[in-house]
Amino acid sequence: MGLISLVKGFQWPLFFECLTMAALRKLPIVFVVENNLWAIGMSHLRATTFDPEIWKKEPAFGMPGVHVDGMDVLNVREVALEAIGSARTGEEPTLVECETYRFRGHPLAKIDKIGYVGLGLFD
């Protein structure tokens, strides 16, 4: 059983190749994408070409996809245990999107100086 965790890079072609091979071979893998709603220096909504919900890309690969509130650790645990159980019984790989939030800028973007998070978020 394998667990692959991605914080960024889900738009990379290699990620889609891995999903394809895992689905074709029915590999016991859980793909976990931590979606913090930001690319290095722009909103996730501007960095994706169509439906921004990553877990909805799974039908193209013939595997289940699950969305979970990444800020709710108990819910993440529940979803993870279910996906791991599926992988261990040899059912199929699973794509899990944990939607969380990045409260500070990416170190490479140096955006903190111009304001990364709208102040209204904390009201």
Order of alpha helices (4+ residues) and beta strands (2+ residues): beta-alpha-beta-alpha-beta-alpha-beta
